[in-house]
Amino acid sequence: MEWEYLVKLTKILLEGLQVSLKIFILTLIFSIPLGIIVSVLCMSKNKIISAFTKIYILIMRGTPLLLQIICIYFAPYYLFRISYNRFIAIIIAFSLNYAAYFGEIFRSGIESIPKGQWEAAFTLGFSKIKTFFIIIMPQAIKRVLPAISNEVITLVRDTSLAQVIGVTELFSIAQKQANFKFSIIPLLIAGLIYLIVSMILTLIFNYTEKKLDYYRG
């Protein structure tokens, strides 16, 4: 009987994992390109654009993601009486938050590339955009990949914050099951699932880093 309960519980938690993975994947799809844009705007020669971007980064990195989720979902209703889908609110909040972190990571990587790389590319006839995407960004990504991997793995755990506005994901299901059965087992299984996903991502990033080091060598 206990075994049947564990099997059923695992199936229920895996359904919640699907929602967590959707949040995870969609956040990466939106936040990484946005992070590149943020890094470019932060390095802009236009002081106003650069200042506004730095303020955005400061707010996103300096306030809890939990608070940002609440504000992004509830603020439109209290200010303009506009309500929208909770899942969309989560994706917006996560994407804006992680774009700030990725933006700083990409900025540090881009600024670490010697200016001679730009000059050499211009000498060969490359435009500024081609130089950025073909020469500068690939080198920058190689340098910041460990920092990116840390943020990506952190994102796996942060998906549990979606429950604050009622999005049913892995951890919220585990909590409900734990309260229903007065048992810590659902939470332990959920923790194990998070650990397995994090381990898989760690292995993927380690493999990628080794490959990049091989080609660099």
trRosetta pair geometry for C-beta under 8 A, 3 or more apart (Angstrom, degrees):
i j d omega theta_ij theta_ji phi_ij phi_ji
1 4 5.8 -52 -151 33 31 112
1 5 6.6 33 149 -20 63 104
2 5 5.6 -52 -153 33 34 114
2 6 6.6 34 150 -20 65 103
3 6 5.7 -52 -151 34 34 111
3 7 6.5 34 152 -18 65 104
4 7 5.8 -53 -149 35 32 112
4 8 6.3 30 154 -15 65 108
5 8 5.8 -58 -147 41 30 109
5 9 5.9 32 154 -23 66 110
6 9 5.5 -53 -141 37 29 114
6 10 6.3 33 156 -23 63 105
6 185 7.5 -89 -104 165 88 136
6 189 7.7 171 -153 -82 83 143
7 10 5.9 -53 -150 32 28 111
7 11 6.7 29 152 -18 61 105
8 11 5.8 -55 -153 34 32 112
8 12 6.5 32 151 -19 65 105
9 12 5.7 -55 -152 35 33 112
9 13 6.3 29 153 -17 67 107
9 177 6.2 116 -138 -172 102 152
9 185 7.3 23 146 120 169 111
9 186 5.9 -123 -168 -98 126 87
9 189 6.5 114 127 40 115 167
10 13 5.7 -56 -146 39 31 110
10 14 6.2 34 154 -23 65 106
10 189 6.3 -120 -94 -174 75 142
11 14 5.7 -53 -147 33 30 113
11 15 6.8 36 151 -23 61 100
12 15 5.8 -52 -160 27 33 114
12 16 7.0 30 145 -14 63 103
12 173 6.1 -166 144 170 97 131
12 177 6.8 132 101 -74 142 139
13 16 5.4 -52 -156 37 40 113
13 17 6.4 51 143 -29 67 99
13 170 6.1 54 -170 -148 78 82
13 173 6.0 174 -108 102 57 126
13 174 6.1 49 -114 -75 109 88
13 177 7.7 -69 -67 5 94 156
13 186 6.9 178 -73 -156 123 84
13 189 5.8 -167 -15 117 172 117
13 190 5.7 -139 -147 -85 130 78
13 193 6.3 -168 143 -28 122 155
14 17 5.0 -40 -148 25 40 121
14 18 7.2 54 150 -28 60 89
14 193 7.5 -162 -88 -121 64 143
15 18 5.8 -39 -164 15 37 115
15 19 7.8 33 143 -11 59 96
15 173 7.5 145 77 -104 90 169
16 19 5.8 -51 -163 32 45 110
16 20 6.5 45 142 -18 71 105
16 168 6.6 -100 -119 150 93 80
16 169 5.4 100 -178 169 89 34
16 170 3.9 137 122 -92 108 43
16 171 7.6 -172 152 6 136 32
16 172 7.1 -165 -147 57 132 77
16 173 3.8 -130 -68 10 149 142
16 174 7.3 -145 76 -29 163 78
16 190 7.9 -29 87 -116 137 108
17 20 5.3 -54 -149 39 40 115
17 21 6.1 40 153 -21 71 105
17 169 8.0 76 -92 -177 21 76
17 170 4.8 54 -79 -84 56 119
17 193 5.9 -110 -90 168 129 141
17 197 7.8 -178 -154 -58 116 136
18 21 5.8 -54 -146 37 29 110
18 22 6.5 34 151 -23 62 102
19 22 5.6 -50 -151 30 34 114
19 23 6.7 34 151 -17 64 102
19 162 7.6 -151 140 96 111 157
19 167 7.0 179 166 161 132 98
19 168 6.4 118 12 96 175 65
19 169 4.4 -136 100 -109 116 73
19 170 7.1 -170 62 -31 93 67
20 23 5.8 -54 -155 35 33 111
20 24 6.2 35 148 -21 65 109
20 156 7.8 57 160 -160 115 62
20 159 4.3 103 -152 130 86 146
20 160 7.5 7 -117 -66 119 56
20 162 7.6 -163 -104 20 66 138
20 169 4.5 106 -67 -172 80 115
20 170 4.5 -21 -31 -8 140 111
20 171 7.7 97 -86 -7 131 81
21 24 5.2 -51 -144 38 35 117
21 25 6.0 31 159 -16 69 106
21 197 8.0 -143 -88 -129 95 141
22 25 6.1 -55 -140 40 27 104
22 26 6.0 19 164 -10 64 114
22 87 8.0 -14 115 -162 128 123
23 26 6.3 -62 -141 44 22 104
23 27 6.0 27 159 -24 61 112
23 87 7.9 -126 -84 -155 90 84
23 90 6.0 -55 -123 135 115 126
23 91 6.8 -141 -133 -83 68 73
23 94 6.5 115 180 -12 95 168
23 159 4.7 135 86 -133 133 107
23 162 5.9 -108 -95 -62 160 144
23 167 7.8 100 -73 141 133 149
23 169 6.7 -25 -5 -103 139 143
24 27 6.0 -61 -151 33 21 112
24 28 6.7 16 156 -14 60 107
24 155 5.9 121 -132 132 81 109
24 156 6.1 27 -112 -100 132 59
24 159 5.6 -47 -58 -68 87 137
25 28 5.9 -59 -154 36 31 109
25 29 6.3 33 151 -23 66 107
26 29 5.4 -50 -145 33 35 116
26 30 6.4 16 162 -4 67 109
26 91 5.1 -46 123 -127 130 118
26 95 7.7 -69 133 -65 81 111
27 30 6.4 -70 -149 46 26 97
27 31 5.4 6 168 -8 69 124
27 91 6.5 -146 -74 -141 69 66
27 94 4.2 -63 -111 128 122 125
27 95 5.5 -151 -138 -74 63 67
27 98 5.9 77 170 23 109 148
27 155 6.1 -173 98 -162 144 132
28 31 6.2 -59 -117 45 23 99
28 32 5.7 22 -177 -21 63 113
28 98 7.9 -61 -88 120 47 154
28 152 6.9 38 -98 -122 120 98
28 155 7.3 122 -62 123 90 169
29 32 7.3 -53 -139 27 8 103
29 33 7.8 -8 162 5 45 108
30 33 7.0 -74 -162 44 28 98
30 34 5.9 17 157 -12 67 123
30 91 6.9 90 16 171 151 98
30 95 4.0 -27 103 -128 125 133
30 99 7.5 -64 127 -64 79 114
31 34 5.5 -64 -140 48 31 112
31 35 5.7 43 157 -33 68 106
31 94 7.0 -85 -53 131 132 76
31 95 4.6 -152 -66 -145 85 60
31 96 7.8 -106 -106 -24 94 15
31 97 7.8 -36 -117 69 133 57
31 98 3.9 13 -164 90 158 108
31 99 4.5 -134 -149 -62 75 72
31 102 5.8 129 147 6 94 142
32 35 5.5 -48 -144 29 28 116
32 36 6.9 32 154 -20 59 98
32 99 8.0 -118 -41 -105 15 70
32 102 5.8 -131 -113 -166 49 162
33 36 5.7 -49 -154 29 37 112
33 37 6.7 36 149 -16 65 103
34 37 5.5 -52 -153 37 38 114
34 38 6.2 42 148 -23 68 104
34 95 6.3 81 24 169 153 97
34 96 7.7 -77 138 -100 155 43
34 99 3.8 -44 107 -122 114 133
34 102 7.6 92 80 70 74 128
34 103 7.7 -59 124 -62 69 104
35 38 5.4 -49 -145 34 34 115
35 39 6.4 37 154 -22 64 102
35 98 7.2 -61 -64 129 121 72
35 99 4.6 -150 -67 -150 69 58
35 100 7.6 -90 -111 -3 84 11
35 101 7.3 -43 -117 76 125 54
35 102 2.8 -41 -126 101 160 113
35 103 4.5 -137 -155 -55 67 61
35 105 7.2 0 173 48 133 97
35 106 5.7 132 139 -4 98 131
36 39 5.8 -52 -151 32 31 113
36 40 6.6 29 152 -17 63 104
36 102 7.6 -43 -38 135 54 111
36 103 7.6 -128 -37 -105 12 65
36 106 5.6 -141 -103 -167 56 171
36 137 7.5 16 -135 -123 125 125
37 40 5.8 -57 -152 36 32 109
37 41 6.2 28 154 -16 67 109
37 99 7.9 -17 55 -169 94 120
37 103 7.7 -54 72 -105 53 107
38 41 5.8 -57 -145 40 30 109
38 42 6.1 35 155 -26 65 108
38 53 6.1 155 -158 -160 71 111
38 56 7.3 -125 -135 97 112 129
38 57 6.9 126 176 -74 125 103
38 99 5.5 131 -22 155 141 94
38 100 6.5 -136 -176 -103 165 41
38 102 7.4 105 49 84 127 81
38 103 3.0 -56 98 -108 123 138
38 106 7.8 113 72 51 86 123
38 107 7.9 -77 113 -45 80 111
39 42 5.7 -53 -147 32 28 115
39 43 6.6 13 157 -6 62 109
39 102 7.8 -86 -40 125 111 68
39 103 4.6 -169 -53 -160 70 65
39 104 7.4 -164 -95 -57 89 15
39 105 7.9 -75 -82 67 128 51
39 106 3.9 -95 -53 92 160 109
39 107 4.0 -160 -143 -61 93 76
39 110 6.2 128 155 5 128 137
40 43 6.1 -68 -152 45 30 100
40 44 6.9 60 144 -59 62 84
40 132 8.0 35 -102 -158 121 147
41 44 5.3 -17 -158 -24 40 121
41 49 5.5 -115 -164 159 89 105
41 50 7.0 -179 153 -93 63 47
41 52 8.0 -61 158 79 122 91
41 53 4.2 165 118 -84 108 147
42 50 6.0 77 -162 -142 33 73
42 53 4.5 -139 -80 121 65 135
42 54 6.1 106 -133 -67 91 74
42 57 6.8 35 -96 -30 129 143
42 103 6.3 120 -18 163 135 113
42 104 7.8 84 -39 -89 177 56
42 107 5.4 -40 79 -97 136 141
43 50 7.2 -165 32 -112 0 108
43 107 6.2 171 -44 -136 108 99
43 110 7.0 -96 -33 97 160 135
43 111 7.2 -171 -102 -69 133 102
44 49 4.5 -28 83 93 156 123
44 50 4.8 -152 62 -61 88 87
44 53 7.3 119 15 3 115 144
45 50 7.7 153 24 -39 1 129
46 49 4.2 54 91 17 114 112
46 50 6.3 164 85 -13 58 89
47 50 5.6 -58 -141 43 31 113
47 51 5.9 35 158 -25 67 108
48 51 5.8 -54 -145 34 26 111
48 52 6.4 23 157 -15 62 107
49 52 6.0 -58 -148 38 28 108
49 53 6.3 27 155 -19 63 110
50 53 5.8 -59 -149 37 28 112
50 54 6.3 27 155 -19 65 108
51 54 5.8 -57 -149 36 29 110
51 55 6.5 31 152 -20 64 105
52 55 5.6 -52 -150 34 33 113
52 56 6.5 38 150 -21 64 103
53 56 5.5 -51 -152 33 33 115
53 57 6.5 33 151 -18 65 104
53 103 7.7 -145 178 170 108 149
54 57 5.6 -50 -147 37 35 113
54 58 6.2 40 152 -23 65 105
55 58 5.5 -52 -147 35 32 115
55 59 6.4 31 154 -18 65 104
56 59 6.0 -57 -150 36 28 108
56 60 6.2 21 157 -13 65 111
56 100 6.6 -150 131 -100 83 109
57 60 5.9 -59 -143 41 28 107
57 61 5.9 8 165 -2 66 116
57 100 4.6 154 -127 -155 62 99
57 103 6.1 -121 -98 84 115 131
57 104 6.2 118 -156 -57 134 104
58 61 6.4 -67 -138 49 21 97
58 62 5.3 4 169 -9 63 129
59 62 6.1 -63 -123 46 18 102
59 63 6.0 -9 -179 4 60 117
59 100 8.0 -133 70 -104 66 156
60 63 7.2 -65 -130 42 13 90
60 68 7.2 50 -130 -97 64 150
60 96 6.2 -141 -112 141 126 82
60 97 5.3 176 -166 -125 102 50
60 99 7.5 -73 -167 67 168 77
60 100 3.4 160 89 -20 143 161
60 101 7.6 -125 125 -31 117 71
61 100 5.4 -145 -43 132 89 130
61 101 6.6 129 -93 -75 101 75
61 104 7.5 34 -66 -21 148 146
63 67 5.3 -90 163 72 107 131
63 68 6.2 124 104 -53 112 95
64 67 4.5 95 68 3 91 101
64 68 7.1 -155 100 -5 51 85
65 68 5.4 -54 -150 37 38 116
65 69 6.4 44 152 -25 69 100
65 93 7.1 109 -171 154 81 107
65 94 7.5 43 -162 -102 122 60
65 97 5.1 51 -115 -137 98 162
65 158 6.2 -2 93 -157 166 124
65 161 5.9 73 110 114 112 174
66 69 5.9 -52 -153 29 29 112
66 70 6.7 26 152 -15 62 106
66 161 5.6 -126 -90 -152 76 124
66 164 5.9 140 -150 -66 87 166
67 70 5.7 -56 -151 37 34 111
67 71 6.2 31 154 -17 68 109
68 71 5.8 -56 -144 39 30 110
68 72 6.1 26 160 -17 66 110
68 93 5.1 142 125 -155 97 101
68 96 7.2 -152 176 84 134 116
68 97 5.7 137 90 -72 163 115
69 72 6.1 -59 -143 38 25 106
69 73 6.3 12 162 -8 62 113
69 89 7.1 93 -163 139 71 100
69 90 6.5 16 -137 -112 109 62
69 93 4.4 87 -97 173 62 169
69 94 7.9 30 -88 -49 99 70
69 161 6.2 178 -21 140 157 111
69 162 7.5 -152 -143 -109 148 41
69 164 5.7 100 100 69 137 129
69 165 6.1 -142 152 -18 106 119
70 73 6.3 -68 -148 43 24 102
70 74 5.8 -13 172 12 66 120
70 164 6.4 -75 -66 136 89 127
70 165 6.9 176 -98 -68 54 105
71 74 6.7 -70 -125 52 20 88
71 75 4.9 27 -179 -34 65 122
72 75 6.6 -22 -99 24 15 113
72 76 8.0 16 178 -14 42 101
72 89 5.4 153 116 -165 99 89
72 92 5.5 -172 175 99 141 114
72 93 4.5 -166 36 -76 152 97
72 96 7.6 165 -87 30 145 141
73 76 7.8 -82 173 26 21 98
73 77 8.0 -1 143 -3 57 113
73 86 6.5 27 -132 -127 131 67
73 89 3.9 65 -91 -179 88 155
73 90 7.9 20 -68 -52 118 58
73 93 7.4 -36 -34 -44 87 131
73 165 4.8 84 23 -123 177 155
74 77 5.7 -65 -162 39 49 111
74 78 6.0 31 154 -11 83 111
74 165 7.9 -151 -41 -115 90 118
75 78 6.1 -65 -141 44 31 101
75 79 5.6 13 168 -7 70 119
76 79 6.2 -66 -133 48 23 101
76 80 5.6 -42 -170 45 64 106
76 82 4.3 -64 157 75 107 101
76 83 7.2 159 99 -85 106 31
76 84 6.9 10 81 5 152 105
77 80 7.5 -74 -109 61 11 63
77 81 6.2 29 -161 -129 52 26
77 82 6.1 -121 -85 66 47 43
77 83 5.0 38 -91 -77 110 79
84 88 5.8 -65 138 71 112 132
84 89 6.6 142 87 -54 97 96
85 88 4.2 82 76 6 103 108
85 89 6.9 -167 97 -11 55 84
86 89 5.5 -54 -153 33 35 115
86 90 6.6 38 150 -22 66 102
86 165 5.2 -175 -149 123 108 110
86 166 5.7 -80 -137 74 163 93
86 167 5.2 -170 132 -68 117 89
87 90 5.6 -50 -154 31 35 114
87 91 6.6 33 151 -17 66 103
87 167 5.8 119 -88 -118 66 121
88 91 5.8 -54 -150 36 34 110
88 92 6.3 35 152 -19 66 106
89 92 5.8 -55 -148 37 31 112
89 93 6.2 29 155 -18 66 109
89 165 6.3 -62 92 101 136 164
90 93 5.8 -58 -146 39 28 109
90 94 6.1 22 160 -13 66 111
90 162 4.8 28 -129 -124 142 99
90 165 7.0 -159 -66 53 92 123
90 167 5.4 -3 -48 -32 148 161
91 94 6.0 -57 -140 42 27 107
91 95 5.9 27 161 -20 64 113
92 95 6.0 -60 -143 38 23 109
92 96 6.2 18 162 -14 62 111
93 96 6.2 -60 -147 38 24 106
93 97 6.2 21 158 -17 62 113
94 97 5.8 -61 -146 39 28 111
94 98 6.0 10 165 -5 67 113
94 155 7.4 87 -168 -144 116 101
94 158 7.2 141 -123 120 105 122
94 159 7.9 21 -106 -98 147 64
95 98 6.4 -61 -137 45 24 98
95 99 5.9 33 159 -30 62 110
96 99 5.7 -51 -142 29 25 116
96 100 7.1 31 156 -23 57 100
97 100 6.2 -59 -169 25 30 110
97 101 7.2 17 146 -7 64 105
98 101 5.4 -52 -151 40 46 111
98 102 5.9 43 152 -16 75 106
98 151 6.6 126 -148 169 98 119
98 155 6.3 25 -97 -93 142 119
99 102 5.7 -55 -138 45 31 108
99 103 5.8 43 154 -32 64 106
100 103 5.5 -50 -146 29 26 118
100 104 6.9 23 156 -15 59 102
101 104 6.1 -56 -155 35 31 107
101 105 6.5 29 150 -17 65 108
101 151 5.4 161 128 -125 134 137
102 105 5.4 -56 -147 39 36 114
102 106 6.1 33 156 -17 70 106
102 148 7.0 51 -122 -117 87 88
102 151 6.6 177 -72 117 76 165
103 106 6.0 -56 -144 39 27 106
103 107 6.2 31 155 -24 63 108
104 107 5.5 -51 -143 33 30 116
104 108 6.5 30 158 -18 63 103
105 108 6.1 -57 -154 34 28 108
105 109 6.6 24 150 -15 63 109
105 144 4.9 126 167 -174 94 134
105 147 4.8 -177 -134 116 119 129
105 148 6.0 140 148 -70 155 73
105 151 7.0 -104 -38 -18 152 144
106 109 5.5 -59 -149 39 35 112
106 110 6.0 33 155 -20 70 106
106 140 6.4 61 -156 145 66 133
106 144 6.5 -153 -90 59 40 169
107 110 5.9 -55 -144 37 28 108
107 111 6.2 21 160 -12 64 111
108 111 6.1 -59 -142 42 27 107
108 112 6.4 32 155 -28 61 109
108 144 6.6 125 79 -95 97 121
108 147 7.9 35 66 33 133 171
109 112 5.7 -57 -152 28 29 114
109 113 7.5 36 151 -29 60 95
109 139 7.9 168 167 110 98 66
109 140 3.4 103 136 -170 110 88
109 141 6.8 83 164 -59 158 26
109 143 4.8 156 -134 76 94 110
109 144 3.8 -76 -66 -29 130 123
110 113 6.1 -48 -166 14 38 112
110 136 6.1 43 -136 163 84 116
110 137 7.5 -13 -94 -92 96 56
110 140 4.8 -2 -72 -106 55 148
112 140 7.1 133 51 -118 97 77
112 143 5.8 -148 80 144 144 166
113 117 5.3 -58 164 33 107 148
113 118 7.9 107 119 -35 113 87
113 136 5.4 175 71 -141 171 82
113 139 5.5 98 -103 98 119 130
113 140 6.0 -67 -38 -69 120 87
114 117 5.5 117 74 -13 76 93
115 118 5.5 -45 -167 31 56 113
115 119 6.4 53 140 -17 76 104
116 119 5.4 -55 -145 41 40 112
116 120 6.0 43 155 -24 71 104
117 120 5.9 -52 -145 35 28 111
117 121 6.5 28 154 -19 61 107
117 131 7.9 140 134 -174 84 105
117 135 6.0 176 168 147 108 121
117 136 6.4 131 119 -88 132 77
117 139 7.2 -99 -139 28 163 162
118 121 5.8 -59 -152 36 29 111
118 122 6.4 27 154 -18 66 107
118 131 5.9 76 -131 164 66 144
118 136 7.2 22 -76 -71 82 120
119 122 5.8 -53 -147 36 32 110
119 123 6.4 38 151 -25 63 105
120 123 5.5 -53 -153 31 32 116
120 124 6.7 25 152 -13 64 106
121 124 5.8 -60 -153 40 33 107
121 126 4.1 -51 170 49 92 137
121 130 7.5 -174 175 101 122 89
121 131 3.9 118 127 -118 153 108
121 134 8.0 146 -136 77 131 104
121 135 5.1 -137 -84 15 136 163
122 125 7.7 71 -178 -58 32 11
122 126 6.3 -85 -80 60 33 80
122 131 6.9 -13 -56 -72 69 148
126 130 4.5 -134 -166 93 92 115
126 131 4.5 118 124 -65 127 84
126 134 7.1 -132 -142 57 136 130
126 135 7.0 52 159 -10 174 131
127 130 4.7 90 51 12 80 103
127 131 6.8 -141 90 -9 39 89
128 131 5.7 -55 -148 35 28 114
128 132 6.4 30 154 -23 62 106
129 132 5.7 -55 -151 32 30 113
129 133 6.4 5 162 1 66 110
130 133 6.4 -68 -141 48 27 94
130 134 5.3 -4 175 7 69 124
130 135 7.9 54 134 -1 67 97
131 134 6.7 -62 -116 50 15 92
131 135 5.2 -37 -162 37 57 120
131 136 6.1 52 143 -15 73 107
132 135 7.6 2 -39 52 5 78
132 136 5.0 -41 -138 44 41 126
132 137 6.1 54 156 -30 63 102
133 136 7.6 6 -26 50 16 86
133 137 5.4 -5 -130 15 37 135
134 137 7.7 66 7 37 14 98
134 138 7.3 -15 173 -6 28 118
135 138 7.0 -78 -161 34 13 103
135 139 7.0 -2 160 -6 55 116
136 139 6.2 -75 -160 41 29 106
136 140 6.0 25 154 -21 70 113
137 140 5.4 -56 -140 38 33 113
137 141 6.1 35 161 -24 68 103
138 141 5.9 -52 -146 32 28 111
138 142 6.8 33 154 -21 61 103
139 142 5.8 -52 -156 30 34 114
139 143 6.7 27 151 -15 64 107
140 143 5.8 -63 -155 38 34 109
140 144 6.2 2 160 3 71 114
141 144 6.3 -71 -137 50 28 92
141 145 6.2 58 160 -63 65 88
141 148 7.7 -2 -153 -18 74 153
142 145 6.2 -26 -151 -18 25 116
142 212 5.1 -179 -130 177 97 134
142 216 6.6 128 -171 -72 148 129
144 147 4.9 -54 -170 45 76 114
144 148 5.7 82 130 -28 87 99
145 148 5.4 -55 -143 37 34 114
145 149 6.2 38 158 -24 67 103
145 205 6.9 168 163 -162 100 96
145 208 6.7 -144 -169 113 142 114
145 209 5.7 173 110 -91 137 89
145 212 6.8 144 -10 29 162 163
146 149 5.7 -52 -148 32 30 113
146 150 6.8 34 153 -21 62 101
146 205 7.8 115 -109 162 46 123
146 209 6.8 54 -68 -102 81 139
147 150 5.7 -49 -154 29 35 114
147 151 6.8 31 151 -15 64 104
148 151 5.8 -58 -154 38 35 109
148 152 6.2 35 151 -22 69 107
149 152 5.6 -53 -145 36 33 113
149 153 6.3 30 158 -16 66 106
149 201 7.3 160 -158 149 87 98
149 202 7.3 95 174 -115 121 53
149 205 3.8 91 -118 -152 134 159
149 209 7.8 -50 -34 -47 149 119
150 153 6.1 -59 -150 38 28 107
150 154 6.4 30 152 -20 63 108
151 154 5.5 -54 -148 37 32 115
151 155 6.5 43 150 -29 64 101
152 155 5.5 -47 -155 24 33 118
152 156 7.4 44 146 -27 59 92
152 201 6.2 -155 121 -179 113 137
152 205 7.4 162 59 -67 136 135
153 156 5.7 -36 -162 14 41 116
153 157 7.6 31 148 -6 62 98
153 198 5.2 74 -152 -142 100 92
153 201 5.5 172 -89 99 84 136
153 202 6.6 43 -92 -66 136 84
154 157 6.0 -60 -163 39 41 106
154 158 6.1 39 146 -23 73 112
155 158 5.3 -58 -139 39 35 114
155 159 6.9 55 158 -41 64 87
156 159 6.4 -43 -170 2 29 112
156 194 6.3 138 141 -156 108 83
156 197 5.4 175 -152 112 138 121
156 198 5.5 -170 76 -78 158 83
156 201 6.8 -152 -47 0 140 154
157 160 6.4 -36 175 6 52 112
157 194 6.2 70 -95 -167 72 131
157 198 7.6 23 -46 -75 92 126
158 161 5.5 -25 -177 5 66 117
159 162 5.9 -14 179 -12 59 115
159 169 5.9 -135 147 163 98 159
159 170 7.3 55 107 27 116 108
159 171 7.8 148 100 0 77 112
160 163 6.5 -24 174 2 58 111
160 169 6.7 -148 -111 91 41 124
160 170 7.0 -69 -94 71 81 90
160 171 3.7 33 -132 9 104 153
160 172 7.5 161 -156 -33 69 72
161 164 5.7 -13 178 -9 68 116
162 165 7.2 -69 -177 44 52 85
162 167 3.9 -63 157 73 105 128
162 169 4.9 72 66 -6 129 136
162 172 7.5 -91 85 -22 84 126
163 166 7.1 43 -166 -87 47 13
163 167 6.3 -108 -84 63 35 68
163 168 7.4 59 -108 -104 82 32
163 169 6.4 -116 -57 37 85 93
163 171 6.3 -105 -24 85 136 97
163 172 3.6 162 -106 -74 126 118
163 175 7.5 83 -159 23 166 140
167 172 7.4 161 92 -1 54 154
168 172 5.5 -125 -136 87 51 132
168 173 6.3 72 -177 -59 90 90
169 172 5.6 86 50 18 61 105
169 173 7.2 -121 105 -7 27 96
170 173 6.1 -68 -156 35 24 108
170 174 6.4 21 154 -19 65 109
170 190 5.6 145 156 -145 98 104
170 193 6.5 -138 -162 93 141 139
170 194 7.4 155 115 -63 148 90
171 174 5.4 -52 -148 35 36 115
171 175 6.4 39 153 -21 67 102
171 190 5.7 119 -104 170 56 144
172 175 5.7 -50 -150 33 33 113
172 176 6.6 34 152 -18 64 104
173 176 5.8 -55 -151 36 33 111
173 177 6.3 29 154 -16 66 108
173 186 7.7 -126 123 179 71 126
173 190 7.7 162 76 -92 85 128
174 177 5.8 -57 -147 40 29 110
174 178 6.1 32 153 -23 65 108
174 186 4.4 171 -156 145 69 98
174 187 5.1 115 155 -91 118 49
174 189 7.0 -167 -121 69 114 86
174 190 3.5 -40 -79 -40 156 147
175 178 5.6 -55 -145 35 30 113
175 179 6.3 27 157 -16 65 106
175 186 7.6 -148 -42 108 15 125
175 187 7.0 57 -82 -84 54 98
176 179 5.9 -56 -148 38 29 108
176 180 6.1 30 153 -22 65 110
177 180 5.6 -54 -143 36 31 114
177 181 6.2 2 166 5 66 111
177 183 8.0 -47 136 64 80 97
177 186 3.8 149 93 -98 118 162
178 181 6.6 -70 -140 51 23 89
178 182 7.7 61 166 -112 55 9
178 183 6.0 -121 -140 76 62 56
178 184 6.2 36 -140 -112 117 32
178 185 7.4 174 -105 52 81 56
178 186 4.5 -133 -58 54 79 115
178 187 5.1 25 -74 -31 144 99
179 182 7.3 19 -166 -74 27 48
181 185 7.4 -45 97 44 140 108
181 186 7.1 128 38 -20 126 117
183 186 6.6 101 93 -1 94 86
184 187 5.3 -57 -170 44 65 114
184 188 5.9 69 134 -27 84 103
185 188 5.5 -57 -146 36 33 112
185 189 6.3 31 158 -18 68 104
186 189 5.8 -55 -147 37 32 109
186 190 6.3 33 154 -19 65 106
187 190 5.6 -52 -147 37 32 114
187 191 6.3 37 152 -22 64 105
188 191 5.5 -51 -149 35 31 114
188 192 6.5 36 150 -22 63 103
189 192 5.5 -50 -150 33 34 115
189 193 6.5 37 150 -21 65 101
190 193 5.6 -51 -151 32 34 112
190 194 6.6 35 150 -18 65 102
191 194 5.7 -51 -150 35 34 112
191 195 6.3 36 150 -21 65 106
192 195 5.5 -54 -149 35 32 115
192 196 6.4 34 153 -22 66 103
193 196 5.8 -51 -148 33 32 111
193 197 6.5 30 154 -16 64 105
194 197 5.9 -58 -151 38 30 109
194 198 6.2 29 153 -18 65 110
195 198 5.7 -58 -147 39 29 111
195 199 6.2 32 154 -22 65 106
196 199 5.6 -53 -147 34 30 113
196 200 6.5 32 153 -21 63 103
197 200 5.8 -53 -151 33 32 112
197 201 6.5 29 153 -15 64 107
198 201 5.8 -56 -149 39 32 110
198 202 6.2 37 152 -23 66 106
199 202 5.5 -52 -146 34 31 114
199 203 6.4 32 155 -19 64 104
200 203 5.9 -55 -152 35 30 111
200 204 6.5 30 151 -19 64 106
201 204 5.6 -54 -148 35 34 113
201 205 6.3 28 156 -14 67 106
202 205 6.0 -58 -146 40 29 106
202 206 6.1 30 155 -20 65 109
203 206 5.7 -54 -143 37 29 112
203 207 6.3 31 156 -20 63 107
204 207 5.9 -56 -150 36 27 111
204 208 6.3 26 152 -19 63 108
205 208 5.5 -53 -145 37 33 113
205 209 6.2 36 155 -21 66 104
206 209 5.8 -52 -147 35 30 111
206 210 6.5 30 154 -18 63 105
207 210 5.9 -57 -152 36 30 111
207 211 6.4 31 151 -20 64 107
208 211 5.7 -55 -150 35 32 113
208 212 6.3 30 154 -17 66 107
209 212 5.8 -56 -147 38 31 110
209 213 6.2 33 153 -20 65 106
210 213 5.6 -53 -146 37 31 112
210 214 6.3 37 151 -26 64 104
211 214 5.5 -52 -151 30 31 115
211 215 6.6 22 155 -10 65 105
212 215 6.0 -55 -146 41 32 105
212 216 6.0 35 152 -23 65 109
213 216 5.5 -54 -142 37 30 114
213 217 6.2 30 156 -20 64 106
214 217 5.9 -58 -152 35 26 108
